[in-house]
Amino acid sequence: MTPPLPPLATIPPDLRTLADYERMAPTHLAPDVWHHIEEGAGRGITLSENRLAFDRIGLLPRAMADLDGGTGVTLLGRAHAAPILLAPLAYQRLAHPDGELASVRAATAFDTGMVASTLSSVPLEDIAAAALALAGEMGKPRAPLWFQLYLQPAREHSLQLVRRAEAAGYEAIVLTIDAALKPAGITLPPGVEAVNLTGMPRPRQTATPGGRILLGTPLAAAAPSWDDLAWLRRETSLPILVKGLVLGEDAARAVREGADGLIVSNHGGRVLDGLPSAVELIQGVAEATGGHVPLLLDGGVRLGTDVAKALALGASAVLVGRPQMHALAVAGMAGVAHMIHILRTELEAAMAQLGCPRPDLLTPDRLVALQR
């Protein structure tokens, strides 16, 4: 078996798109890591739909429009250079020795928000410190940094994570609600672990033949509930975004229960096969919540036109997941920075071609269904 190639020291000229990074990434990753990054649940229907749904949406440009504008947006009171954030991804040291440190430095360099995972392979404090240090070196404010929370079986341990995030300067909590019951992932190699959870018990499936399989087990009992959201709202003054909602009625309830933002996501097609894509769901969630909180879309974004389509359907911004790992594996920090630059460049080009020089000008009338 050919060993993985080391990360590239420079970006070659033939790396021009996120698809190019995806094409090259397998040569820089161990086969089991590549499989872990790319796998979806079941037969991969939802995984495929995350991309195919974008391809079924066409674009309708406005002619000869004034193109004075920009890609900047404001989320939760903070300015973002573009409506693009790095999604929370676990165990980034699987792709590169620097892991989340490389990603957050790339995000900081390009004024891009990042969501750090509970399951990061670098301590959450070190991620925040790396962002602050680079921002100081560059003489600018740190880009927005949010912390993604997987609730732990004991609330005291969840609260420890929240307090650590608050102390480290994270600006929001992203409560993920849809992944408590997903299948176990990769067997982690030495040197890669969920360092934020050191010393905490980890919930595991303990079913035995003839006994309960999942329903009614301690693992199912630990899945997030509405009471957990209410508890978290009482415990922190940070904004809370709920990630993993797909139904408008649930989204509306989350807002009533105190959520400051929502992330429409099917967890990258990794949890429940048969879910629609996020881009097919975002408009219904937007209608149900009435614009009272920002909506972010997570899943399948690979092109600047994808970002434009999501915004036109009601998203305030998008999260980019797997492309982070592709770029990180291929070229480390430089790769992630280049990936962000590619996506932002494509978005600006799409906005210019559409005659919509500001994100708020991207509306549903700029879209048309394509026959496939």
C-alpha positions as CSV (number, residue, x, y, z in Angstrom):
1,M,0.0,0.0,0.0
2,T,1.4,3.4,-1.0
3,P,1.8,5.7,2.0
4,P,0.0,9.1,2.0
5,L,1.9,11.9,0.4
6,P,3.0,14.7,2.8
7,P,1.2,18.1,2.6
8,L,2.3,20.3,-0.3
9,A,4.7,23.1,0.5
10,T,3.2,25.4,-2.2
11,I,-0.1,25.5,-4.0
12,P,0.3,24.3,-7.6
13,P,-1.4,26.2,-10.4
14,D,-3.7,23.4,-11.3
15,L,-5.4,23.6,-7.9
16,R,-8.2,26.0,-8.9
17,T,-11.4,24.7,-7.4
18,L,-12.7,22.8,-4.3
19,A,-13.2,19.8,-6.6
20,D,-9.5,19.9,-7.4
21,Y,-8.7,19.6,-3.6
22,E,-11.2,16.8,-3.3
23,R,-9.5,15.0,-6.2
24,M,-6.1,15.3,-4.7
25,A,-7.0,14.7,-1.1
26,P,-7.0,10.8,-1.2
27,T,-3.3,10.8,-2.1
28,H,-2.5,12.7,1.1
29,L,-4.7,10.6,3.5
30,A,-4.6,7.1,4.8
31,P,-7.4,5.1,3.1
32,D,-9.4,4.6,6.3
33,V,-9.3,8.4,7.0
34,W,-10.4,9.2,3.5
35,H,-13.3,6.7,3.9
36,H,-14.3,8.3,7.2
37,I,-14.3,11.8,5.8
38,E,-16.4,10.9,2.7
39,E,-18.8,8.2,4.1
40,G,-22.5,8.8,4.4
41,A,-25.3,6.9,6.2
42,G,-27.1,4.0,4.6
43,R,-26.9,3.9,0.8
44,G,-25.6,7.5,0.6
45,I,-28.9,8.9,-0.8
46,T,-28.8,12.0,1.4
47,L,-25.0,12.4,0.9
48,S,-25.6,12.5,-2.9
49,E,-28.7,14.8,-2.6
50,N,-26.6,17.4,-0.8
51,R,-24.9,18.0,-4.1
52,L,-27.6,17.1,-6.6
53,A,-30.1,19.5,-5.1
54,F,-27.8,22.5,-5.8
55,D,-27.4,21.3,-9.4
56,R,-31.2,21.4,-9.9
57,I,-31.3,25.1,-9.2
58,G,-30.6,27.5,-12.0
59,L,-29.8,31.2,-11.8
60,L,-31.5,34.3,-13.4
61,P,-29.2,37.4,-13.8
62,R,-30.4,41.0,-13.6
63,A,-29.1,42.9,-16.7
64,M,-26.8,45.9,-16.5
65,A,-27.0,46.3,-12.7
66,D,-25.0,48.6,-10.6
67,L,-22.2,46.4,-9.1
68,D,-21.1,48.7,-6.3
69,G,-21.3,46.5,-3.2
70,G,-19.5,43.6,-1.3
71,T,-20.0,40.3,0.3
72,G,-20.0,41.4,3.9
73,V,-22.7,40.3,6.3
74,T,-23.5,40.8,10.0
75,L,-24.3,37.7,12.2
76,L,-25.1,38.0,15.8
77,G,-23.8,41.6,15.9
78,R,-20.4,40.7,14.3
79,A,-19.2,41.6,10.9
80,H,-18.2,38.8,8.6
81,A,-16.2,39.4,5.4
82,A,-18.4,37.0,3.5
83,P,-21.4,34.7,4.4
84,I,-19.1,31.7,4.6
85,L,-17.9,30.0,7.8
86,L,-15.8,26.9,8.5
87,A,-18.1,24.2,9.9
88,P,-17.3,22.2,13.0
89,L,-15.3,19.1,12.1
90,A,-13.9,16.6,14.5
91,Y,-10.4,15.3,14.7
92,Q,-8.7,17.5,12.1
93,R,-5.3,16.1,13.0
94,L,-6.4,13.1,11.0
95,A,-5.8,15.3,8.0
96,H,-2.8,17.3,9.0
97,P,-0.5,17.4,12.1
98,D,-1.5,21.0,12.9
99,G,-5.2,20.1,12.7
100,E,-7.5,22.8,13.9
101,L,-4.6,25.2,14.5
102,A,-4.0,25.3,10.7
103,S,-7.7,25.8,10.0
104,V,-8.2,28.6,12.5
105,R,-5.1,30.4,11.3
106,A,-6.4,30.2,7.7
107,A,-9.8,31.5,8.8
108,T,-8.2,34.3,10.8
109,A,-6.0,35.4,7.8
110,F,-9.1,35.6,5.6
111,D,-11.5,37.2,8.2
112,T,-13.6,34.0,8.1
113,G,-15.6,32.7,11.0
114,M,-14.9,29.2,12.3
115,V,-16.9,26.8,14.5
116,A,-14.6,24.6,16.7
117,S,-15.9,21.1,17.5
118,T,-16.3,19.6,20.9
119,L,-14.4,16.7,19.3
120,S,-11.5,18.8,18.1
121,S,-8.1,17.1,18.3
122,V,-6.6,20.4,19.7
123,P,-7.8,21.9,23.0
124,L,-10.5,24.6,22.5
125,E,-8.3,27.1,24.4
126,D,-5.4,26.5,22.0
127,I,-7.6,27.1,19.0
128,A,-8.8,30.4,20.4
129,A,-5.2,31.4,21.4
130,A,-3.9,30.7,17.9
131,A,-6.6,32.8,16.3
132,L,-5.9,35.7,18.7
133,A,-2.1,35.5,18.2
134,L,-2.3,35.6,14.4
135,A,-4.9,38.4,14.5
136,G,-2.5,40.4,16.7
137,E,0.4,39.7,14.4
138,M,-1.7,41.0,11.4
139,G,-2.9,44.0,13.4
140,K,-6.6,43.3,13.1
141,P,-9.5,41.9,15.2
142,R,-9.9,38.2,15.5
143,A,-12.4,36.7,13.2
144,P,-15.6,35.3,14.8
145,L,-15.1,32.1,16.7
146,W,-17.9,29.8,17.8
147,F,-17.9,26.6,19.9
148,Q,-19.9,23.6,18.8
149,L,-21.3,21.7,21.8
150,Y,-22.1,18.0,21.9
151,L,-24.1,17.5,25.1
152,Q,-22.4,15.1,27.5
153,P,-24.3,12.5,29.6
154,A,-23.8,14.6,32.7
155,R,-24.8,18.3,32.5
156,E,-21.9,19.2,34.7
157,H,-19.5,18.1,32.0
158,S,-21.5,20.0,29.3
159,L,-21.3,23.1,31.5
160,Q,-17.6,22.7,31.9
161,L,-17.2,22.9,28.1
162,V,-19.4,25.9,28.0
163,R,-17.5,27.7,30.7
164,R,-14.2,26.9,29.0
165,A,-15.5,28.3,25.8
166,E,-16.7,31.5,27.5
167,A,-13.3,31.9,29.2
168,A,-11.4,31.4,26.0
169,G,-13.4,34.1,24.2
170,Y,-15.7,32.1,22.0
171,E,-18.6,34.3,20.9
172,A,-21.4,31.7,20.5
173,I,-22.4,28.2,21.3
174,V,-23.6,25.9,18.5
175,L,-25.7,23.1,20.0
176,T,-25.7,20.1,17.7
177,I,-28.9,18.1,18.2
178,D,-28.9,15.5,15.4
179,A,-25.8,13.3,16.0
180,A,-26.2,11.8,19.4
181,L,-27.2,8.4,17.9
182,K,-25.0,8.2,14.8
183,P,-22.8,5.1,14.3
184,A,-19.3,5.1,15.7
185,G,-16.7,6.5,13.4
186,I,-13.1,5.8,12.7
187,T,-10.7,4.1,15.2
188,L,-8.4,7.0,16.0
189,P,-4.7,6.6,15.5
190,P,-2.2,7.4,18.3
191,G,-1.9,11.1,18.9
192,V,-5.5,11.9,17.8
193,E,-8.2,12.1,20.4
194,A,-11.1,14.2,21.7
195,V,-8.8,16.2,23.9
196,N,-11.6,18.5,25.2
197,L,-13.3,15.5,26.8
198,T,-10.3,14.2,28.7
199,G,-11.5,12.7,32.0
200,M,-15.2,12.7,31.0
201,P,-17.2,9.5,30.6
202,R,-18.1,8.8,27.0
203,P,-21.6,7.3,26.2
204,R,-21.4,4.0,24.4
205,Q,-23.9,1.5,23.0
206,T,-24.0,-1.5,25.3
207,A,-26.8,-3.6,23.8
208,T,-26.7,-7.3,24.2
209,P,-28.4,-10.1,22.2
210,G,-32.0,-10.3,23.3
211,G,-31.9,-7.0,25.1
212,R,-32.7,-3.4,24.1
213,I,-31.0,-2.3,20.9
214,L,-31.2,1.5,21.1
215,L,-34.6,2.8,22.2
216,G,-34.8,2.9,25.9
217,T,-31.1,2.6,26.4
218,P,-28.9,5.1,28.3
219,L,-27.4,6.2,24.9
220,A,-30.9,7.2,23.7
221,A,-31.7,8.8,27.0
222,A,-28.7,11.1,26.6
223,A,-29.9,12.5,23.2
224,P,-30.6,16.3,23.3
225,S,-34.1,17.4,24.5
226,W,-36.0,20.6,24.6
227,D,-35.3,20.7,28.3
228,D,-31.6,20.7,27.5
229,L,-32.0,23.7,25.3
230,A,-33.9,25.5,28.0
231,W,-31.2,24.6,30.5
232,L,-28.4,25.8,28.2
233,R,-30.3,29.0,27.6
234,R,-30.3,29.6,31.4
235,E,-26.7,28.8,31.9
236,T,-25.0,31.0,29.3
237,S,-25.4,34.6,28.1
238,L,-23.7,33.7,24.8
239,P,-25.8,33.5,21.7
240,I,-27.0,29.9,21.0
241,L,-27.4,28.5,17.6
242,V,-29.2,25.1,17.2
243,K,-27.7,22.9,14.5
244,G,-29.5,19.9,12.9
245,L,-33.0,21.2,12.5
246,V,-34.9,20.3,9.4
247,L,-38.6,21.0,10.2
248,G,-40.1,24.5,10.2
249,E,-42.2,23.7,13.3
250,D,-39.1,22.6,15.2
251,A,-37.2,25.7,14.1
252,A,-40.0,28.0,15.2
253,R,-40.1,26.3,18.6
254,A,-36.4,26.6,19.0
255,V,-36.7,30.3,18.5
256,R,-39.4,30.5,21.1
257,E,-37.2,28.5,23.4
258,G,-34.4,31.1,23.1
259,A,-32.3,30.1,20.2
260,D,-30.5,33.1,18.7
261,G,-29.8,31.4,15.3
262,L,-30.4,28.1,13.5
263,I,-28.3,25.9,11.3
264,V,-30.3,23.8,8.8
265,S,-28.3,20.7,8.4
266,N,-28.5,16.9,7.8
267,H,-25.1,16.4,9.3
268,G,-23.5,16.0,5.9
269,G,-25.6,12.9,5.2
270,R,-23.9,11.0,7.9
271,V,-26.8,10.3,10.3
272,L,-30.1,9.5,8.7
273,D,-30.2,8.4,5.0
274,G,-33.2,9.7,3.2
275,L,-33.2,13.2,4.6
276,P,-33.6,16.0,2.0
277,S,-30.7,18.3,1.3
278,A,-30.4,21.4,3.4
279,V,-30.9,23.6,0.4
280,E,-34.3,22.0,-0.2
281,L,-35.3,22.7,3.5
282,I,-33.9,26.2,4.1
283,Q,-36.8,28.1,2.5
284,G,-39.4,26.3,4.6
285,V,-37.4,27.0,7.8
286,A,-37.1,30.6,6.8
287,E,-40.8,30.9,6.3
288,A,-41.6,29.3,9.6
289,T,-39.2,31.5,11.6
290,G,-40.1,34.7,9.8
291,G,-36.6,36.2,9.7
292,H,-36.4,36.6,13.5
293,V,-33.0,34.9,13.7
294,P,-30.2,34.2,11.3
295,L,-30.4,30.9,9.4
296,L,-27.2,29.1,8.3
297,L,-27.1,26.3,5.8
298,D,-24.7,23.3,6.3
299,G,-24.2,20.6,3.7
300,G,-23.0,20.2,0.1
301,V,-21.5,23.7,-0.5
302,R,-18.7,23.3,-3.1
303,L,-19.1,26.4,-5.3
304,G,-19.6,30.1,-5.0
305,T,-22.9,29.7,-6.9
306,D,-24.0,27.2,-4.2
307,V,-23.5,30.0,-1.7
308,A,-25.5,32.4,-3.8
309,K,-28.4,29.9,-4.2
310,A,-28.5,29.3,-0.4
311,L,-28.6,33.0,0.3
312,A,-31.4,33.5,-2.3
313,L,-33.5,30.8,-0.5
314,G,-33.2,32.5,2.9
315,A,-29.9,31.5,4.4
316,S,-27.9,34.3,6.1
317,A,-24.6,32.3,5.6
318,V,-23.3,28.8,4.8
319,L,-21.0,26.4,6.6
320,V,-18.3,24.5,4.7
321,G,-17.4,21.1,6.0
322,R,-15.6,18.3,4.1
323,P,-13.7,20.8,1.8
324,Q,-11.8,21.9,4.9
325,M,-10.5,18.4,5.4
326,H,-9.6,18.1,1.7
327,A,-7.7,21.3,1.7
328,L,-6.1,20.7,5.1
329,A,-4.8,17.3,3.9
330,V,-3.4,18.6,0.6
331,A,-1.7,21.8,1.9
332,G,-2.3,22.5,5.5
333,M,-3.0,26.1,6.5
334,A,-2.2,27.4,3.0
335,G,-4.7,24.9,1.5
336,V,-7.5,25.9,3.8
337,A,-6.8,29.6,3.2
338,H,-6.7,29.0,-0.5
339,M,-10.0,27.0,-0.3
340,I,-11.7,30.0,1.4
341,H,-10.2,32.4,-1.2
342,I,-11.5,30.2,-4.0
343,L,-15.0,30.1,-2.6
344,R,-15.2,33.8,-1.9
345,T,-13.9,34.6,-5.4
346,E,-16.5,32.4,-7.0
347,L,-19.2,34.0,-4.8
348,E,-18.2,37.5,-5.9
349,A,-18.1,36.5,-9.5
350,A,-21.6,34.9,-9.2
351,M,-23.0,38.0,-7.5
352,A,-21.6,40.2,-10.2
353,Q,-23.0,38.0,-13.0
354,L,-26.4,37.9,-11.3
355,G,-26.4,41.7,-10.9
356,C,-26.7,41.3,-7.1
357,P,-23.7,43.1,-5.5
358,R,-24.9,42.6,-2.0
359,P,-26.0,39.4,-0.2
360,D,-29.4,40.9,0.7
361,L,-30.2,41.3,-3.1
362,L,-30.0,37.6,-3.6
363,T,-33.7,36.7,-3.5
364,P,-35.8,33.7,-4.7
365,D,-36.7,35.5,-8.0
366,R,-33.0,35.1,-9.0
367,L,-33.6,31.3,-9.1
368,V,-35.3,28.9,-11.5
369,A,-35.8,25.1,-11.4
370,L,-33.7,23.2,-13.9
371,Q,-35.1,20.1,-15.7
372,R,-32.8,17.1,-15.1
